[in-house]
Amino acid sequence: MDKACAWFVVIVVVLFLGLSLSHIGSTNQGQHTGYISAVEKSGLIWKTWRAYVKTDPQSSQEDDYCVEDDAIVSALQSAQESRKIVTVSYSLPRLVFKWQCGGESSIIRSIQ
């Protein structure tokens, strides 16, 4: 009985940790055309790159995206410095762990 109880506790702990360190949601993908207002690296434990996109430079609304690829980070920083309009393609997988972009952000996959 003690072995069965120990295995039950292990399974419960693993499930709890797995669910608390991940985000399970709906997938999405799309494109956003606009200006890059900021590219920054942030996070307390897991540092991730974030890019902020505004449709209109005068607008106060901006959408934030996660960036995992260093080449895309460089391209976004160049677009921010030159203030040129770009189109980013993004997606969000169904299962995202907390160390992947905070667990809830769409991820930029390419920039044009």
N, CA, C and O atoms as a GROMACS GRO file, in nm:
protein
  448
    1MET      N    1   0.081  -0.119   0.000
    1MET     CA    2   0.000   0.000   0.000
    1MET      C    3   0.086   0.126   0.000
    1MET      O    4   0.050   0.226  -0.062
    2ASP      N    5   0.199   0.122   0.069
    2ASP     CA    6   0.286   0.238   0.075
    2ASP      C    7   0.344   0.272  -0.062
    2ASP      O    8   0.358   0.390  -0.096
    3LYS      N    9   0.378   0.170  -0.142
    3LYS     CA   10   0.432   0.194  -0.276
    3LYS      C   11   0.327   0.260  -0.365
    3LYS      O   12   0.358   0.353  -0.439
    4ALA      N   13   0.205   0.213  -0.358
    4ALA     CA   14   0.097   0.269  -0.439
    4ALA      C   15   0.072   0.415  -0.400
    4ALA      O   16   0.050   0.500  -0.486
    5CYS      N   17   0.074   0.442  -0.273
    5CYS     CA   18   0.053   0.579  -0.224
    5CYS      C   19   0.168   0.670  -0.269
    5CYS      O   20   0.144   0.784  -0.309
    6ALA      N   21   0.289   0.621  -0.262
    6ALA     CA   22   0.405   0.700  -0.306
    6ALA      C   23   0.396   0.731  -0.454
    6ALA      O   24   0.423   0.844  -0.495
    7TRP      N   25   0.359   0.633  -0.536
    7TRP     CA   26   0.345   0.657  -0.679
    7TRP      C   27   0.234   0.757  -0.708
    7TRP      O   28   0.248   0.841  -0.797
    8PHE      N   29   0.126   0.749  -0.634
    8PHE     CA   30   0.017   0.844  -0.651
    8PHE      C   31   0.063   0.986  -0.623
    8PHE      O   32   0.032   1.078  -0.698
    9VAL      N   33   0.138   1.004  -0.515
    9VAL     CA   34   0.190   1.136  -0.479
    9VAL      C   35   0.284   1.188  -0.587
    9VAL      O   36   0.278   1.305  -0.624
   10VAL      N   37   0.372   1.102  -0.638
   10VAL     CA   38   0.465   1.141  -0.744
   10VAL      C   39   0.388   1.186  -0.868
   10VAL      O   40   0.421   1.288  -0.928
   11ILE      N   41   0.287   1.111  -0.907
   11ILE     CA   42   0.208   1.146  -1.026
   11ILE      C   43   0.136   1.278  -1.006
   11ILE      O   44   0.133   1.361  -1.097
   12VAL      N   45   0.078   1.299  -0.890
   12VAL     CA   46   0.008   1.425  -0.861
   12VAL      C   47   0.106   1.542  -0.866
   12VAL      O   48   0.073   1.647  -0.922
   13VAL      N   49   0.223   1.528  -0.808
   13VAL     CA   50   0.322   1.636  -0.808
   13VAL      C   51   0.368   1.667  -0.950
   13VAL      O   52   0.378   1.783  -0.987
   14VAL      N   53   0.395   1.564  -1.029
   14VAL     CA   54   0.439   1.585  -1.168
   14VAL      C   55   0.330   1.655  -1.248
   14VAL      O   56   0.359   1.748  -1.324
   15LEU      N   57   0.206   1.612  -1.234
   15LEU     CA   58   0.095   1.677  -1.305
   15LEU      C   59   0.079   1.822  -1.260
   15LEU      O   60   0.057   1.910  -1.344
   16PHE      N   61   0.089   1.847  -1.131
   16PHE     CA   62   0.076   1.983  -1.079
   16PHE      C   63   0.185   2.074  -1.136
   16PHE      O   64   0.157   2.184  -1.181
   17LEU      N   65   0.310   2.027  -1.132
   17LEU     CA   66   0.420   2.107  -1.185
   17LEU      C   67   0.405   2.129  -1.335
   17LEU      O   68   0.428   2.239  -1.384
   18GLY      N   69   0.368   2.026  -1.407
   18GLY     CA   70   0.351   2.038  -1.551
   18GLY      C   71   0.245   2.138  -1.589
   18GLY      O   72   0.264   2.218  -1.681
   19LEU      N   73   0.133   2.135  -1.520
   19LEU     CA   74   0.025   2.229  -1.550
   19LEU      C   75   0.054   2.370  -1.502
   19LEU      O   76   0.012   2.466  -1.566
   20SER      N   77   0.125   2.384  -1.391
   20SER     CA   78   0.154   2.518  -1.341
   20SER      C   79   0.265   2.587  -1.420
   20SER      O   80   0.276   2.709  -1.418
   21LEU      N   81   0.348   2.510  -1.490
   21LEU     CA   82   0.456   2.568  -1.569
   21LEU      C   83   0.423   2.574  -1.718
   21LEU      O   84   0.513   2.593  -1.800
   22SER      N   85   0.298   2.559  -1.752
   22SER     CA   86   0.260   2.563  -1.893
   22SER      C   87   0.128   2.636  -1.910
   22SER      O   88   0.057   2.663  -1.814
   23HIS      N   89   0.098   2.668  -2.035
   23HIS     CA   90  -0.029   2.731  -2.071
   23HIS      C   91  -0.087   2.650  -2.186
   23HIS      O   92  -0.025   2.638  -2.291
   24ILE      N   93  -0.205   2.596  -2.166
   24ILE     CA   94  -0.272   2.520  -2.270
   24ILE      C   95  -0.388   2.606  -2.318
   24ILE      O   96  -0.479   2.637  -2.241
   25GLY      N   97  -0.386   2.643  -2.444
   25GLY     CA   98  -0.492   2.728  -2.496
   25GLY      C   99  -0.514   2.702  -2.643
   25GLY      O  100  -0.468   2.604  -2.700
   26SER      N  101  -0.587   2.794  -2.703
   26SER     CA  102  -0.615   2.779  -2.845
   26SER      C  103  -0.497   2.830  -2.927
   26SER      O  104  -0.424   2.919  -2.883
   27THR      N  105  -0.479   2.774  -3.044
   27THR     CA  106  -0.371   2.818  -3.130
   27THR      C  107  -0.416   2.940  -3.209
   27THR      O  108  -0.536   2.960  -3.229
   28ASN      N  109  -0.322   3.018  -3.253
   28ASN     CA  110  -0.353   3.128  -3.344
   28ASN      C  111  -0.234   3.151  -3.434
   28ASN      O  112  -0.122   3.110  -3.403
   29GLN      N  113  -0.258   3.215  -3.544
   29GLN     CA  114  -0.150   3.258  -3.633
   29GLN      C  115  -0.204   3.371  -3.718
   29GLN      O  116  -0.324   3.382  -3.741
   30GLY      N  117  -0.112   3.455  -3.762
   30GLY     CA  118  -0.155   3.568  -3.843
   30GLY      C  119  -0.039   3.658  -3.877
   30GLY      O  120   0.078   3.624  -3.857
   31GLN      N  121  -0.074   3.776  -3.928
   31GLN     CA  122   0.026   3.876  -3.963
   31GLN      C  123  -0.017   4.010  -3.905
   31GLN      O  124  -0.136   4.036  -3.888
   32HIS      N  125   0.080   4.092  -3.875
   32HIS     CA  126   0.056   4.226  -3.823
   32HIS      C  127   0.150   4.321  -3.896
   32HIS      O  128   0.272   4.301  -3.896
   33THR      N  129   0.094   4.422  -3.958
   33THR     CA  130   0.174   4.521  -4.029
   33THR      C  131   0.175   4.649  -3.947
   33THR      O  132   0.071   4.698  -3.903
   34GLY      N  133   0.295   4.703  -3.928
   34GLY     CA  134   0.306   4.825  -3.851
   34GLY      C  135   0.450   4.862  -3.826
   34GLY      O  136   0.542   4.817  -3.895
   35TYR      N  137   0.469   4.945  -3.725
   35TYR     CA  138   0.600   4.995  -3.688
   35TYR      C  139   0.646   4.926  -3.559
   35TYR      O  140   0.566   4.902  -3.469
   36ILE      N  141   0.773   4.896  -3.552
   36ILE     CA  142   0.830   4.838  -3.430
   36ILE      C  143   0.861   4.952  -3.335
   36ILE      O  144   0.946   5.037  -3.365
   37SER      N  145   0.793   4.956  -3.220
   37SER     CA  146   0.816   5.066  -3.126
   37SER      C  147   0.922   5.031  -3.022
   37SER      O  148   0.985   5.121  -2.967
   38ALA      N  149   0.943   4.903  -2.995
   38ALA     CA  150   1.046   4.863  -2.898
   38ALA      C  151   1.080   4.716  -2.914
   38ALA      O  152   0.995   4.634  -2.951
   39VAL      N  153   1.205   4.684  -2.884
   39VAL     CA  154   1.252   4.546  -2.877
   39VAL      C  155   1.332   4.536  -2.749
   39VAL      O  156   1.431   4.608  -2.732
   40GLU      N  157   1.290   4.449  -2.658
   40GLU     CA  158   1.358   4.442  -2.529
   40GLU      C  159   1.364   4.298  -2.480
   40GLU      O  160   1.285   4.212  -2.518
   41LYS      N  161   1.461   4.275  -2.394
   41LYS     CA  162   1.475   4.145  -2.328
   41LYS      C  163   1.428   4.163  -2.185
   41LYS      O  164   1.477   4.251  -2.113
   42SER      N  165   1.333   4.080  -2.142
   42SER     CA  166   1.277   4.096  -2.008
   42SER      C  167   1.249   3.961  -1.944
   42SER      O  168   1.253   3.857  -2.010
   43GLY      N  169   1.220   3.966  -1.816
   43GLY     CA  170   1.186   3.845  -1.741
   43GLY      C  171   1.271   3.833  -1.617
   43GLY      O  172   1.389   3.867  -1.618
   44LEU      N  173   1.211   3.784  -1.509
   44LEU     CA  174   1.284   3.766  -1.384
   44LEU      C  175   1.368   3.640  -1.386
   44LEU      O  176   1.487   3.642  -1.352
   45ILE      N  177   1.306   3.530  -1.424
   45ILE     CA  178   1.377   3.402  -1.422
   45ILE      C  179   1.417   3.362  -1.564
   45ILE      O  180   1.534   3.336  -1.591
   46TRP      N  181   1.318   3.356  -1.653
   46TRP     CA  182   1.345   3.317  -1.792
   46TRP      C  183   1.343   3.443  -1.878
   46TRP      O  184   1.236   3.500  -1.901
   47LYS      N  185   1.459   3.485  -1.924
   47LYS     CA  186   1.471   3.605  -2.007
   47LYS      C  187   1.422   3.574  -2.148
   47LYS      O  188   1.465   3.477  -2.210
   48THR      N  189   1.333   3.658  -2.198
   48THR     CA  190   1.281   3.641  -2.334
   48THR      C  191   1.280   3.776  -2.405
   48THR      O  192   1.270   3.881  -2.342
   49TRP      N  193   1.291   3.771  -2.537
   49TRP     CA  194   1.282   3.891  -2.618
   49TRP      C  195   1.136   3.923  -2.645
   49TRP      O  196   1.056   3.833  -2.672
   50ARG      N  197   1.101   4.051  -2.638
   50ARG     CA  198   0.966   4.097  -2.670
   50ARG      C  199   0.977   4.210  -2.770
   50ARG      O  200   1.066   4.295  -2.762
   51ALA      N  201   0.885   4.211  -2.865
   51ALA     CA  202   0.878   4.318  -2.964
   51ALA      C  203   0.739   4.381  -2.956
   51ALA      O  204   0.639   4.310  -2.940
   52TYR      N  205   0.734   4.511  -2.967
   52TYR     CA  206   0.608   4.585  -2.960
   52TYR      C  207   0.581   4.647  -3.097
   52TYR      O  208   0.666   4.714  -3.154
   53VAL      N  209   0.460   4.623  -3.148
   53VAL     CA  210   0.424   4.667  -3.283
   53VAL      C  211   0.304   4.761  -3.274
   53VAL      O  212   0.203   4.730  -3.209
   54LYS      N  213   0.316   4.877  -3.340
   54LYS     CA  214   0.207   4.973  -3.350
   54LYS      C  215   0.162   4.980  -3.495
   54LYS      O  216   0.246   4.984  -3.586
   55THR      N  217   0.032   4.980  -3.517
   55THR     CA  218  -0.019   4.993  -3.653
   55THR      C  219   0.006   5.134  -3.705
   55THR      O  220   0.037   5.153  -3.823
   56ASP      N  221  -0.009   5.233  -3.619
   56ASP     CA  222   0.012   5.373  -3.653
   56ASP      C  223   0.107   5.433  -3.550
   56ASP      O  224   0.087   5.414  -3.430
   57PRO      N  225   0.211   5.504  -3.594
   57PRO     CA  226   0.307   5.559  -3.497
   57PRO      C  227   0.244   5.655  -3.396
   57PRO      O  228   0.296   5.672  -3.285
   58GLN      N  229   0.131   5.719  -3.432
   58GLN     CA  230   0.065   5.813  -3.343
   58GLN      C  231  -0.027   5.744  -3.242
   58GLN      O  232  -0.070   5.806  -3.145
   59SER      N  233  -0.057   5.618  -3.265
   59SER     CA  234  -0.149   5.544  -3.179
   59SER      C  235  -0.085   5.509  -3.045
   59SER      O  236   0.036   5.487  -3.037
   60SER      N  237  -0.167   5.505  -2.942
   60SER     CA  238  -0.116   5.464  -2.811
   60SER      C  239  -0.126   5.312  -2.793
   60SER      O  240  -0.066   5.256  -2.702
   61GLN      N  241  -0.202   5.246  -2.880
   61GLN     CA  242  -0.216   5.100  -2.870
   61GLN      C  243  -0.100   5.031  -2.940
   61GLN      O  244  -0.066   5.065  -3.054
   62GLU      N  245  -0.041   4.934  -2.872
   62GLU     CA  246   0.062   4.852  -2.933
   62GLU      C  247   0.043   4.708  -2.887
   62GLU      O  248   0.001   4.682  -2.774
   63ASP      N  249   0.074   4.616  -2.975
   63ASP     CA  250   0.064   4.474  -2.944
   63ASP      C  251   0.203   4.420  -2.917
   63ASP      O  252   0.300   4.460  -2.983
   64ASP      N  253   0.214   4.329  -2.821
   64ASP     CA  254   0.346   4.273  -2.790
   64ASP      C  255   0.352   4.127  -2.832
   64ASP      O  256   0.254   4.053  -2.824
   65TYR      N  257   0.470   4.090  -2.878
   65TYR     CA  258   0.496   3.955  -2.927
   65TYR      C  259   0.627   3.907  -2.868
   65TYR      O  260   0.714   3.986  -2.832
   66CYS      N  261   0.640   3.778  -2.859
   66CYS     CA  262   0.764   3.716  -2.814
   66CYS      C  263   0.849   3.684  -2.937
   66CYS      O  264   0.797   3.657  -3.045
   67VAL      N  265   0.981   3.687  -2.919
   67VAL     CA  266   1.074   3.653  -3.028
   67VAL      C  267   1.174   3.553  -2.974
   67VAL      O  268   1.239   3.577  -2.872
   68GLU      N  269   1.186   3.438  -3.042
   68GLU     CA  270   1.279   3.334  -2.999
   68GLU      C  271   1.406   3.328  -3.083
   68GLU      O  272   1.507   3.275  -3.037
   69ASP      N  273   1.402   3.381  -3.204
   69ASP     CA  274   1.513   3.370  -3.299
   69ASP      C  275   1.598   3.497  -3.296
   69ASP      O  276   1.546   3.607  -3.315
   70ASP      N  277   1.729   3.482  -3.273
   70ASP     CA  278   1.819   3.599  -3.265
   70ASP      C  279   1.827   3.675  -3.397
   70ASP      O  280   1.842   3.798  -3.395
   71ALA      N  281   1.816   3.607  -3.509
   71ALA     CA  282   1.818   3.675  -3.639
   71ALA      C  283   1.696   3.765  -3.654
   71ALA      O  284   1.706   3.875  -3.709
   72ILE      N  285   1.582   3.719  -3.607
   72ILE     CA  286   1.461   3.801  -3.613
   72ILE      C  287   1.473   3.919  -3.517
   72ILE      O  288   1.426   4.029  -3.549
   73VAL      N  289   1.535   3.900  -3.401
   73VAL     CA  290   1.558   4.010  -3.307
   73VAL      C  291   1.640   4.120  -3.375
   73VAL      O  292   1.606   4.238  -3.364
   74SER      N  293   1.746   4.082  -3.445
   74SER     CA  294   1.831   4.180  -3.515
   74SER      C  295   1.752   4.254  -3.622
   74SER      O  296   1.764   4.375  -3.635
   75ALA      N  297   1.670   4.181  -3.698
   75ALA     CA  298   1.589   4.244  -3.802
   75ALA      C  299   1.487   4.340  -3.742
   75ALA      O  300   1.462   4.447  -3.797
   76LEU      N  301   1.428   4.302  -3.631
   76LEU     CA  302   1.332   4.390  -3.563
   76LEU      C  303   1.400   4.515  -3.508
   76LEU      O  304   1.343   4.624  -3.516
   77GLN      N  305   1.520   4.501  -3.453
   77GLN     CA  306   1.594   4.617  -3.402
   77GLN      C  307   1.630   4.712  -3.516
   77GLN      O  308   1.624   4.834  -3.499
   78SER      N  309   1.668   4.658  -3.630
   78SER     CA  310   1.699   4.742  -3.747
   78SER      C  311   1.574   4.816  -3.794
   78SER      O  312   1.580   4.934  -3.827
   79ALA      N  313   1.461   4.746  -3.797
   79ALA     CA  314   1.335   4.809  -3.838
   79ALA      C  315   1.294   4.918  -3.739
   79ALA      O  316   1.238   5.021  -3.779
   80GLN      N  317   1.321   4.896  -3.612
   80GLN     CA  318   1.288   4.997  -3.512
   80GLN      C  319   1.374   5.122  -3.532
   80GLN      O  320   1.323   5.234  -3.526
   81GLU      N  321   1.504   5.102  -3.555
   81GLU     CA  322   1.594   5.216  -3.573
   81GLU      C  323   1.562   5.294  -3.700
   81GLU      O  324   1.570   5.417  -3.699
   82SER      N  325   1.526   5.226  -3.808
   82SER     CA  326   1.498   5.294  -3.934
   82SER      C  327   1.354   5.344  -3.942
   82SER      O  328   1.319   5.418  -4.034
   83ARG      N  329   1.271   5.304  -3.847
   83ARG     CA  330   1.130   5.343  -3.841
   83ARG      C  331   1.054   5.309  -3.969
   83ARG      O  332   0.969   5.386  -4.014
   84LYS      N  333   1.086   5.194  -4.027
   84LYS     CA  334   1.015   5.153  -4.148
   84LYS      C  335   0.903   5.057  -4.111
   84LYS      O  336   0.907   4.989  -4.009
   85ILE      N  337   0.803   5.054  -4.197
   85ILE     CA  338   0.688   4.967  -4.175
   85ILE      C  339   0.725   4.823  -4.212
   85ILE      O  340   0.790   4.799  -4.314
   86VAL      N  341   0.684   4.729  -4.129
   86VAL     CA  342   0.716   4.587  -4.151
   86VAL      C  343   0.590   4.503  -4.129
   86VAL      O  344   0.492   4.549  -4.071
   87THR      N  345   0.596   4.381  -4.178
   87THR     CA  346   0.491   4.283  -4.153
   87THR      C  347   0.553   4.166  -4.080
   87THR      O  348   0.647   4.103  -4.130
   88VAL      N  349   0.501   4.136  -3.962
   88VAL     CA  350   0.550   4.021  -3.887
   88VAL      C  351   0.446   3.909  -3.894
   88VAL      O  352   0.326   3.934  -3.887
   89SER      N  353   0.495   3.788  -3.910
   89SER     CA  354   0.409   3.670  -3.905
   89SER      C  355   0.427   3.607  -3.768
   89SER      O  356   0.539   3.590  -3.721
   90TYR      N  357   0.316   3.572  -3.705
   90TYR     CA  358   0.323   3.519  -3.569
   90TYR      C  359   0.236   3.395  -3.555
   90TYR      O  360   0.147   3.370  -3.637
   91SER      N  361   0.262   3.320  -3.451
   91SER     CA  362   0.179   3.204  -3.419
   91SER      C  363   0.189   3.176  -3.269
   91SER      O  364   0.281   3.221  -3.202
   92LEU      N  365   0.094   3.100  -3.221
   92LEU     CA  366   0.093   3.056  -3.082
   92LEU      C  367   0.060   2.908  -3.080
   92LEU      O  368  -0.050   2.869  -3.118
   93PRO      N  369   0.155   2.825  -3.037
   93PRO     CA  370   0.126   2.682  -3.029
   93PRO      C  371   0.023   2.652  -2.920
   93PRO      O  372   0.001   2.734  -2.831
   94ARG      N  373  -0.038   2.536  -2.926
   94ARG     CA  374  -0.141   2.499  -2.828
   94ARG      C  375  -0.082   2.487  -2.687
   94ARG      O  376  -0.145   2.528  -2.590
   95LEU      N  377   0.037   2.431  -2.674
   95LEU     CA  378   0.101   2.413  -2.544
   95LEU      C  379   0.228   2.497  -2.539
   95LEU      O  380   0.319   2.477  -2.619
   96VAL      N  381   0.234   2.590  -2.444
   96VAL     CA  382   0.349   2.678  -2.428
   96VAL      C  383   0.392   2.673  -2.283
   96VAL      O  384   0.310   2.688  -2.192
   97PHE      N  385   0.521   2.650  -2.260
   97PHE     CA  386   0.573   2.646  -2.124
   97PHE      C  387   0.613   2.786  -2.079
   97PHE      O  388   0.638   2.873  -2.163
   98LYS      N  389   0.618   2.809  -1.949
   98LYS     CA  390   0.647   2.942  -1.894
   98LYS      C  391   0.782   2.996  -1.940
   98LYS      O  392   0.797   3.118  -1.954
   99TRP      N  393   0.880   2.910  -1.964
   99TRP     CA  394   1.010   2.958  -2.008
   99TRP      C  395   1.009   2.991  -2.157
   99TRP      O  396   1.108   3.042  -2.208
  100GLN      N  397   0.901   2.963  -2.226
  100GLN     CA  398   0.884   3.001  -2.365
  100GLN      C  399   0.797   3.126  -2.368
  100GLN      O  400   0.674   3.116  -2.372
  101CYS      N  401   0.856   3.239  -2.365
  101CYS     CA  402   0.782   3.365  -2.384
  101CYS      C  403   0.678   3.392  -2.277
  101CYS      O  404   0.575   3.452  -2.306
  102GLY      N  405   0.702   3.350  -2.157
  102GLY     CA  406   0.606   3.376  -2.050
  102GLY      C  407   0.482   3.291  -2.056
  102GLY      O  408   0.396   3.301  -1.968
  103GLY      N  409   0.472   3.207  -2.155
  103GLY     CA  410   0.363   3.111  -2.162
  103GLY      C  411   0.237   3.154  -2.232
  103GLY      O  412   0.151   3.070  -2.257
  104GLU      N  413   0.221   3.282  -2.266
  104GLU     CA  414   0.094   3.325  -2.323
  104GLU      C  415   0.104   3.414  -2.445
  104GLU      O  416   0.001   3.451  -2.501
  105SER      N  417   0.223   3.451  -2.489
  105SER     CA  418   0.238   3.544  -2.600
  105SER      C  419   0.249   3.474  -2.734
  105SER      O  420   0.302   3.363  -2.743
  106SER      N  421   0.199   3.540  -2.837
  106SER     CA  422   0.223   3.491  -2.972
  106SER      C  423   0.371   3.512  -3.004
  106SER      O  424   0.434   3.606  -2.956
  107ILE      N  425   0.426   3.423  -3.086
  107ILE     CA  426   0.568   3.423  -3.117
  107ILE      C  427   0.589   3.467  -3.261
  107ILE      O  428   0.528   3.412  -3.352
  108ILE      N  429   0.675   3.567  -3.282
  108ILE     CA  430   0.706   3.612  -3.418
  108ILE      C  431   0.792   3.506  -3.484
  108ILE      O  432   0.896   3.467  -3.432
  109ARG      N  433   0.746   3.460  -3.601
  109ARG     CA  434   0.816   3.355  -3.676
  109ARG      C  435   0.896   3.411  -3.793
  109ARG      O  436   0.995   3.351  -3.835
  110SER      N  437   0.852   3.527  -3.847
  110SER     CA  438   0.927   3.588  -3.958
  110SER      C  439   0.891   3.736  -3.966
  110SER      O  440   0.793   3.782  -3.909
  111ILE      N  441   0.975   3.809  -4.040
  111ILE     CA  442   0.954   3.953  -4.059
  111ILE      C  443   0.980   3.986  -4.205
  111ILE      O  444   1.074   3.935  -4.266
  112GLN      N  445   0.895   4.070  -4.261
  112GLN     CA  446   0.911   4.114  -4.401
  112GLN      C  447   0.917   4.265  -4.405
  112GLN      O  448   0.930   4.323  -4.512
   0.00000   0.00000   0.00000
